[in-house]
Amino acid sequence: MSEIITGLVSAVLAGAAGFTACKFMIEKKLKEKEAEYSKVVERKEEIERIAREEANRIREQAQRDVDRLIMEAERETKLKVESIEREARLKASEIEREALRLKDQAEMIIEKEILKRKQELEKELKFQREELQNLEKALITKEAQLEKRLARLEHREEEVEKKAVEISKLETEIKALEQKLKEKEEKIKSAEQQYMLELQRIASMTKEEAKAELLKKVEEESRLEAAKIMREVEEEAKKNAEREAKWTLVTSIQRLAPEATTTYTVSVVDLPSNDIKGRIIGREGRNIRAFEMATGVDLIIDDTPDIVTISSFDPLRREIAKIALERLIADGRIHPGRIEEVVEKVKQEMDQHIRKLGEETCLELGFTDVHPELYYYIGKLNYRTSYTQNVLLHTKEVAYLAGMMAAKLGLDEKMARRGGLMHDIGKAISHEVGGAHSKVGAEIARRYGEPDYVINAILYHHNDEPARYPEAVLVAAADALSAARPGARREVLQSYINRLEKIEAIVNSFENVEKSFAIQAGREVRVIVDAEKMSDEDAYLLTKEIAKRIENELEFPGQIKVVTIRESRFVEVAK
């Protein structure tokens, strides 16, 4: 046990000695570490001092470099500013010289324009002076005519007074002649008795036979005398009738006195600026092609400033195209889809306008019982021409003339007016259906319940049937008067329009042709066909057939270009 304790004590003592030794070693190492740490701290402080010194040195060097760079930049900037100022002064002098040159050019252009405008104004002034001189001459002529007419009237009054005196003398002479005639009759009776006695004595005739012979001779003499008197009366009646007819016509024309109306083949649309022409043409000409296809007119865009010309022989197409183009220009959106939309809308509005125009015309002439469907045909005459004369104005003129002549002659004025209003109704569609416009008009009038005298007037004014009413004759006379007055019609233009209508009629007679438009003054015809019913090869053959038929059936100067358009369009709406 003691050994164990001794062993434990010795072990404890040995451990304590080892612990002490370890403690001394640890303390020694701590002291070494503290010495090293103090050295590290000193080294750190030295490094921080060196770093501060280096940073101060670098900062000072950087400040010096910045100051140097700023000075160099200021020097370079000053040099650049001086260079820019020199260039600006050079540019300014160049611009000033260019401005002076442009000013001189502008002044020259303005002077030329002023000179041109002055010449135009001088021409216009000269033209107006000539017109005034012509008007003065016309007024002087009319004044002279009025003076002559007044002199004739005074002379006629004197003649009437003289004739009244002569008539009173003639009445006195007639009474004297009647007295002499009675005396001669008595002498003739006594002579007849002596003659009868002489006949009986010479020829041994009975009283009855002598009486019969005498009556026969007197009858022959009376017949000859009556024929002579009838001829004189007939000649006098003809003279009076001709004089009265001329007076009736002159009075009617003077009461109406319409202006000469001439329709041409072009319309002009004013543009807000010349830049709009490019938008009307569109990219690669697609807008102008779409517009011409939709309206059937020829759109002429040339160097004339601020205007576009619309050309077509059909006034209705021109009016639709003009309104549509003005709306497109005002709207600003010009592309094929918008063009078709606007043209279609204008066509619908034009139909309503035509019906309203027909209704107003009927009311103006005093007719309230006209079939509503006839309003469209009557209004459509405003966009039809006959030898350049507006057909609606011609129709109203004929109605007024016929009515006034009927009133002067004691006939039915309303019947004559109605016949005059309807006499050219067939011209509203005759170019579309073919046939004489008088027969087409009679069929329209018959379809919508017009009276028989109107149908007779329509047919008679072109001698398609005899006149059964005197008012029909007056309508034909009024039609001739309206067409024959100076300035009302032009023959050359109508023959040209007839040729264009024939070209379109020939093209429309082919199958699968939807629309056709004769443009470029008849030098080109555009044919629009149904793309679903015709292939490209069929369209090619159709073009050759149309050209061949035009060659065979028409006479025309130069060449006619036939253009067939086969187009497919696919439309879908996104919702």
C-alpha positions in Angstrom: 0.0 0.0 0.0 2.8 2.3 0.9 4.5 1.4 -2.3 1.4 2.4 -4.2 1.2 5.7 -2.4 4.9 6.2 -2.9 4.5 5.4 -6.6 1.5 7.8 -6.8 3.4 10.6 -5.0 6.4 10.1 -7.2 4.1 10.2 -10.2 2.4 13.4 -9.0 5.8 15.0 -8.3 7.0 14.0 -11.7 3.8 15.4 -13.3 4.2 18.6 -11.3 7.8 18.9 -12.4 6.7 18.3 -16.0 3.9 20.9 -15.7 6.3 23.5 -14.3 8.7 22.8 -17.2 5.8 23.1 -19.6 4.7 26.4 -18.0 8.1 27.8 -18.3 8.3 26.8 -21.9 4.8 28.3 -22.6 5.7 31.5 -20.9 9.0 31.7 -22.9 7.1 31.2 -26.1 4.6 33.8 -25.1 7.3 36.3 -24.5 8.8 35.4 -27.9 5.4 35.9 -29.5 4.9 39.2 -27.7 8.4 40.3 -29.0 7.4 39.2 -32.5 4.1 41.0 -32.2 5.7 44.2 -31.1 8.0 43.9 -34.1 5.0 43.3 -36.4 3.3 46.3 -34.9 6.3 48.4 -35.4 6.6 47.1 -38.9 2.9 47.8 -39.6 3.3 51.4 -38.3 6.4 51.8 -40.4 4.5 50.4 -43.5 1.6 52.7 -42.8 3.9 55.7 -42.5 5.7 54.7 -45.7 2.2 54.2 -47.3 1.0 57.6 -46.1 4.2 59.2 -47.4 3.8 57.4 -50.8 0.1 58.3 -51.0 0.9 61.9 -50.3 3.7 61.8 -52.9 1.3 60.1 -55.4 -1.5 62.6 -54.6 0.9 65.5 -55.1 2.2 64.0 -58.4 -1.4 63.3 -59.5 -2.4 66.9 -58.7 0.6 68.1 -60.7 -0.4 65.8 -63.6 -4.0 67.0 -63.4 -2.9 70.6 -63.4 -0.6 69.9 -66.3 -3.4 68.1 -68.3 -5.9 70.9 -67.5 -3.5 73.4 -68.8 -2.8 71.3 -71.9 -6.5 70.8 -72.4 -7.2 74.5 -72.0 -4.5 75.2 -74.5 -5.8 72.6 -77.0 -9.4 73.8 -76.4 -8.4 77.3 -77.1 -6.6 76.3 -80.3 -9.7 74.2 -81.4 -12.0 77.2 -80.5 -9.9 79.5 -82.6 -9.9 76.9 -85.4 -13.7 76.5 -85.2 -14.1 80.3 -85.1 -12.0 80.6 -88.2 -14.0 77.8 -89.9 -17.3 79.4 -88.7 -16.2 82.8 -90.1 -15.3 81.1 -93.4 -18.6 79.2 -93.4 -20.5 82.4 -92.5 -18.8 84.2 -95.4 -19.6 81.3 -97.8 -23.2 81.2 -96.5 -23.5 85.0 -96.9 -22.2 84.7 -100.5 -24.6 81.8 -101.2 -27.5 83.8 -99.6 -26.7 86.7 -101.8 -26.5 84.4 -104.8 -29.9 82.8 -103.9 -31.3 86.2 -103.2 -30.3 87.3 -106.7 -31.7 84.2 -108.2 -34.9 84.6 -106.2 -35.2 88.2 -107.3 -34.7 87.2 -110.9 -37.3 84.4 -110.6 -39.7 86.9 -108.8 -39.1 89.4 -111.6 -39.7 86.7 -114.2 -42.8 85.6 -112.4 -44.0 89.2 -112.0 -43.4 89.8 -115.7 -45.2 86.5 -116.6 -48.1 87.4 -114.2 -48.1 90.9 -115.6 -48.3 89.5 -119.1 -51.1 87.1 -118.1 -53.0 89.9 -116.4 -52.5 92.1 -119.5 -53.8 89.3 -121.7 -56.7 88.7 -119.3 -57.3 92.5 -119.2 -57.1 92.6 -123.0 -59.5 89.7 -123.2 -61.9 91.3 -120.8 -61.7 94.6 -122.7 -62.5 92.7 -125.9 -65.4 91.0 -124.1 -66.6 94.4 -122.9 -66.2 95.8 -126.4 -68.1 92.8 -127.8 -70.8 93.3 -125.1 -71.0 97.0 -126.0 -71.3 96.1 -129.7 -74.0 93.5 -128.8 -75.8 96.1 -126.7 -75.6 98.6 -129.5 -76.8 96.0 -131.9 -79.7 95.1 -129.6 -80.5 98.7 -129.0 -80.6 99.2 -132.8 -82.7 96.1 -133.1 -85.1 97.4 -130.4 -85.2 100.8 -132.2 -86.0 99.1 -135.5 -88.6 96.9 -133.7 -90.1 100.0 -132.2 -90.1 101.7 -135.6 -91.8 98.6 -137.0 -94.4 98.6 -134.3 -95.1 102.3 -134.9 -95.3 101.6 -138.6 -97.6 98.6 -137.9 -99.8 100.8 -135.7 -100.0 103.3 -138.6 -100.8 100.5 -140.9 -103.5 99.2 -138.6 -105.0 102.7 -138.4 -104.9 103.0 -142.2 -106.4 99.5 -142.5 -109.2 100.5 -140.1 -109.9 103.5 -142.4 -109.7 101.3 -145.4 -112.0 98.7 -143.7 -114.6 101.4 -143.1 -114.3 102.5 -146.7 -114.6 98.8 -147.7 -117.7 98.4 -145.6 -119.2 101.4 -147.4 -118.1 100.0 -150.8 -119.4 96.5 -149.8 -122.8 98.0 -149.0 -122.8 99.8 -152.3 -121.7 96.5 -154.0 -124.5 94.6 -152.2 -127.0 97.2 -153.6 -125.5 96.8 -157.1 -125.5 93.0 -156.6 -129.2 93.1 -155.8 -129.9 95.2 -158.8 -127.8 92.8 -160.9 -129.7 89.8 -159.4 -132.9 91.4 -160.5 -131.5 92.0 -163.9 -130.2 88.4 -164.0 -133.7 87.1 -163.1 -135.3 89.1 -165.9 -132.5 88.0 -168.3 -133.1 84.4 -167.2 -136.7 84.7 -168.0 -136.0 86.3 -171.4 -133.3 83.6 -171.9 -135.7 80.8 -171.0 -138.3 82.3 -173.4 -135.6 82.6 -176.0 -134.5 79.0 -175.4 -138.1 77.7 -175.6 -138.6 79.7 -178.8 -135.4 78.6 -180.4 -134.9 75.1 -179.2 -138.6 74.3 -178.6 -137.6 73.2 -175.1 -140.1 72.8 -172.3 -139.9 74.9 -169.2 -138.5 72.0 -167.1 -135.8 71.2 -169.7 -134.7 74.9 -169.9 -134.7 75.1 -166.1 -132.5 72.0 -165.8 -130.1 73.3 -168.4 -129.9 76.7 -166.7 -129.4 75.1 -163.3 -126.6 72.9 -164.7 -124.8 75.9 -166.1 -125.2 78.0 -163.0 -124.0 75.0 -160.9 -120.8 74.7 -162.9 -120.1 78.4 -162.7 -120.8 78.3 -158.9 -118.5 75.4 -158.4 -115.7 77.2 -160.2 -116.3 80.3 -158.2 -116.5 78.3 -154.9 -113.2 76.5 -155.7 -111.5 79.9 -156.4 -112.8 81.3 -153.1 -111.7 78.2 -151.2 -108.2 78.4 -152.6 -108.0 82.1 -151.6 -109.3 81.3 -148.1 -106.9 78.4 -147.8 -103.9 80.5 -148.9 -104.9 83.2 -146.5 -105.3 80.7 -143.7 -101.9 79.3 -144.4 -100.3 82.7 -144.2 -102.1 83.5 -141.0 -101.3 80.1 -139.5 -97.6 80.5 -140.3 -97.5 84.0 -138.9 -99.3 82.8 -135.7 -97.0 79.8 -135.4 -93.9 81.9 -135.7 -95.2 84.4 -133.2 -96.0 81.5 -130.7 -92.5 80.0 -131.1 -90.8 83.4 -130.7 -92.8 84.3 -127.7 -92.1 80.9 -126.0 -88.4 81.1 -126.7 -88.2 84.7 -125.4 -90.0 83.7 -122.2 -87.6 80.8 -121.5 -84.3 82.3 -122.8 -82.0 79.5 -121.4 -78.3 79.7 -121.4 -76.2 77.5 -123.7 -75.0 74.6 -121.7 -71.9 72.6 -122.9 -70.4 69.7 -121.0 -66.7 68.8 -121.6 -64.8 65.6 -121.0 -62.4 66.7 -118.2 -62.8 67.9 -114.6 -60.1 69.6 -112.5 -59.4 69.0 -108.8 -57.4 71.6 -106.8 -54.7 70.3 -104.5 -53.7 72.0 -101.2 -50.0 71.6 -102.2 -48.0 70.0 -105.0 -46.6 67.4 -102.6 -49.9 65.5 -102.5 -49.3 64.3 -106.0 -46.8 61.7 -104.9 -49.3 60.3 -102.3 -52.0 60.1 -105.0 -49.7 58.1 -107.3 -48.5 55.8 -104.4 -45.7 53.4 -104.3 -45.0 52.1 -107.8 -48.2 53.7 -108.9 -50.5 51.4 -107.0 -52.8 54.2 -105.6 -53.5 55.7 -109.0 -54.1 52.3 -110.6 -56.6 51.4 -107.8 -58.3 54.7 -108.3 -58.6 54.4 -112.0 -59.9 50.8 -111.7 -62.5 51.7 -109.1 -63.9 54.8 -111.0 -63.2 54.0 -114.7 -61.6 57.4 -115.4 -58.2 58.5 -116.5 -56.3 60.5 -113.8 -53.8 62.9 -115.4 -51.0 64.1 -113.1 -48.5 66.3 -115.0 -46.3 69.3 -114.2 -49.3 71.7 -113.8 -48.9 73.0 -110.2 -51.5 72.2 -107.6 -54.1 70.5 -109.9 -55.0 67.0 -111.0 -57.1 66.4 -114.2 -59.8 63.8 -114.4 -60.7 62.6 -117.9 -63.7 60.6 -119.0 -66.5 60.9 -121.6 -69.0 59.9 -118.9 -70.0 62.9 -116.7 -71.3 60.6 -114.0 -68.0 58.8 -113.6 -66.1 62.1 -113.6 -68.3 63.5 -110.9 -67.9 60.4 -108.7 -64.2 60.4 -109.2 -63.9 64.1 -108.4 -65.9 63.9 -105.2 -64.0 60.7 -104.1 -60.6 62.3 -104.8 -61.4 65.5 -102.9 -62.5 63.4 -99.9 -59.3 61.3 -100.1 -57.2 64.4 -100.2 -59.0 66.0 -97.2 -58.8 62.7 -95.2 -55.1 62.2 -96.0 -55.3 58.4 -96.0 -54.7 57.3 -99.6 -54.2 53.6 -100.2 -56.0 51.0 -102.3 -58.3 49.8 -99.6 -59.3 53.3 -98.6 -59.8 54.3 -102.2 -62.3 51.5 -102.9 -64.1 52.3 -99.6 -64.5 56.0 -100.4 -65.5 55.4 -104.1 -68.2 52.9 -103.1 -69.6 55.3 -100.5 -69.6 58.2 -103.0 -71.4 55.9 -105.5 -74.2 55.3 -102.9 -74.4 59.0 -102.1 -74.6 59.8 -105.8 -77.5 57.4 -106.3 -79.4 59.3 -103.5 -78.5 62.6 -105.0 -79.7 61.5 -108.5 -83.1 60.5 -107.0 -83.4 63.8 -105.2 -82.5 65.7 -108.3 -85.2 63.8 -110.3 -87.8 64.5 -107.6 -86.9 68.2 -107.5 -87.2 68.4 -111.3 -90.7 66.9 -111.2 -91.8 69.3 -108.5 -90.3 72.2 -110.4 -92.4 71.3 -113.4 -95.5 70.7 -111.3 -95.8 66.9 -111.3 -96.5 65.1 -108.0 -97.9 61.8 -109.3 -94.7 60.5 -111.0 -93.7 57.0 -110.0 -90.8 57.1 -107.5 -88.6 54.8 -109.6 -88.7 57.4 -112.5 -87.0 59.9 -110.2 -83.7 58.0 -110.7 -83.9 57.9 -114.5 -84.8 61.7 -114.6 -82.0 62.7 -112.2 -79.5 60.5 -114.1 -80.1 62.6 -117.2 -78.1 65.4 -115.5 -75.0 63.2 -116.1 -75.8 62.4 -119.7 -75.0 64.6 -122.7 -76.3 64.7 -126.3 -73.9 66.4 -128.6 -72.4 68.1 -125.4 -75.8 69.4 -124.4 -76.8 68.4 -120.8 -79.8 66.1 -121.3 -81.6 67.1 -118.1 -81.4 70.8 -118.9 -82.5 70.0 -122.4 -85.4 68.0 -121.1 -86.6 70.8 -118.8 -86.2 73.3 -121.7 -88.3 71.1 -124.0 -91.0 70.8 -121.3 -91.2 74.5 -120.7 -91.3 75.3 -124.5 -93.9 72.6 -125.2 -96.1 73.8 -122.3 -95.9 77.5 -123.3 -96.8 76.7 -126.9 -99.7 74.5 -125.8 -101.0 77.4 -123.6 -100.8 79.8 -126.6 -102.7 77.3 -128.8 -105.3 76.5 -126.2 -104.2 72.9 -125.7 -103.4 71.0 -122.5 -100.3 72.6 -121.1 -99.7 70.0 -118.4 -99.8 67.1 -121.0 -97.3 68.9 -123.2 -95.0 69.6 -120.2 -95.1 65.9 -119.1 -94.4 64.7 -122.6 -91.4 67.1 -122.8 -90.1 65.9 -119.4 -90.2 62.2 -120.4 -89.3 62.4 -124.1 -85.6 61.6 -123.6 -86.0 59.4 -120.5 -84.5 56.5 -122.5 -81.1 58.2 -122.7 -80.6 57.5 -119.0 -79.9 53.8 -119.9 -80.0 53.5 -123.7 -76.2 53.2 -123.8 -76.3 50.4 -121.3 -79.1 48.2 -122.8 -78.8 49.2 -126.5 -81.5 50.2 -128.9 -83.1 53.5 -129.9 -83.5 55.7 -126.8 -87.1 56.5 -127.9 -88.2 52.9 -127.8 -86.3 52.3 -124.5 -87.9 55.4 -123.0 -91.4 54.3 -124.1 -90.8 50.9 -122.5 -89.7 52.6 -119.2 -92.7 55.0 -119.3 -95.1 52.1 -120.0 -93.5 50.0 -117.2 -94.1 52.8 -114.6 -97.6 53.6 -115.6 -97.2 56.9 -117.6 -100.2 58.0 -119.6 -100.6 57.1 -123.3 -100.0 60.7 -124.5 -96.6 60.6 -122.8 -95.7 57.3 -124.6 -96.9 58.7 -127.9 -94.8 61.9 -127.4 -91.7 59.8 -126.7 -92.2 57.6 -129.8 -93.3 60.4 -132.1 -90.4 62.8 -131.5 -88.2 60.2 -133.5 -91.1 59.2 -135.9 -91.4 55.7 -134.4 -95.2 56.0 -134.5 -97.7 58.6 -135.8 -98.8 61.4 -133.6 -102.2 60.7 -131.9 -102.2 63.8 -129.7 -101.5 67.4 -130.8 -99.3 67.8 -127.6 -96.9 65.1 -129.1 -96.3 67.3 -132.1 -95.5 70.3 -129.8 -93.0 68.1 -127.9 -91.2 67.2 -131.1 -91.2 70.9 -132.2 -89.8 72.0 -128.8 -87.1 69.3 -129.0 -86.0 70.6 -132.3 -86.0 74.2 -131.0 -83.9 73.3 -127.9 -81.4 71.4 -130.0 -81.1 74.0 -132.8 -80.4 77.1 -130.8 -76.9 78.5 -131.1 -74.3 77.0 -128.7 -76.5 74.1 -127.5 -74.7 71.2 -129.3 -71.5 70.2 -130.9 -71.4 67.5 -133.5 -67.7 66.6 -133.3 -67.5 65.8 -129.6 -70.6 63.6 -129.8 -69.2 61.5 -132.6 -66.1 61.0 -130.4 -68.2 60.0 -127.4 -70.3 57.6 -129.6 -67.0 55.9 -130.5 -66.0 55.5 -126.9 -69.5 54.1 -126.0 -69.2 51.6 -128.9 -65.8 50.5 -127.7 -67.2 49.8 -124.2 -70.3 48.1 -125.7 -68.2 45.8 -127.8 -66.0 44.8 -124.8 -69.1 44.3 -122.5 -70.6 41.9 -125.0 -68.0 39.3 -124.2 -68.7 36.7 -121.6 -67.0 37.0 -118.1 -66.3 40.7 -118.6 -67.2 42.4 -115.4 -66.4 46.1 -116.3 -64.7 48.0 -119.1 -63.4 51.6 -119.2 -62.4 53.5 -122.3 -59.7 55.9 -121.3 -56.8 58.0 -122.8 -59.2 59.7 -125.2 -60.2 56.3 -126.6 -56.6 55.1 -127.2 -56.8 52.5 -124.4 -59.6 50.3 -123.1 -59.2 48.5 -119.8 -61.1 45.2 -119.3 -61.7 43.7 -115.9 -62.6 40.0 -115.9 -63.7 37.5 -113.3 -60.5 35.8 -112.0 -62.3 32.7 -110.8 -63.9 32.0 -114.2 -61.0 32.8 -116.5 -57.4 31.6 -116.5 -54.4 33.7 -117.7 -54.5 31.9 -121.0 -58.3 32.6 -121.4 -57.6 36.3 -120.6 -54.9 36.4 -123.2 -57.2 34.9 -125.9 -60.0 37.3 -124.8 -57.7 40.3 -125.3 -56.8 39.2 -128.8 -60.5 38.6 -129.7 -61.5 42.0 -128.3 -58.7 43.8 -130.3 -59.7 41.8 -133.5 -63.4 42.7 -133.1 -62.6 46.4 -132.5 -60.5 46.4 -135.7 -63.4 44.8 -137.7 -66.3 46.9 -136.3 -64.9 50.4 -135.7 -63.1 53.0 -137.7 -60.6 55.0 -135.6 -57.4 57.0 -136.0 -54.1 55.5 -134.7 -54.2 52.5 -132.3 -56.4 51.3 -129.5 -54.5 49.4 -126.7 -56.6 46.6 -125.0 -55.5 45.9 -121.4 -57.2 42.9 -119.7 -56.9 42.8 -115.8 -57.3 39.5 -114.0 -56.9 40.1 -110.3 -57.6 38.0 -107.2 -58.3 39.6 -103.9 -58.6 37.9 -100.5 -60.0 39.7 -97.5 -60.3 38.5 -93.9 -61.4 40.5 -90.9 -59.5 40.2 -87.6 -61.8 40.3 -84.6 
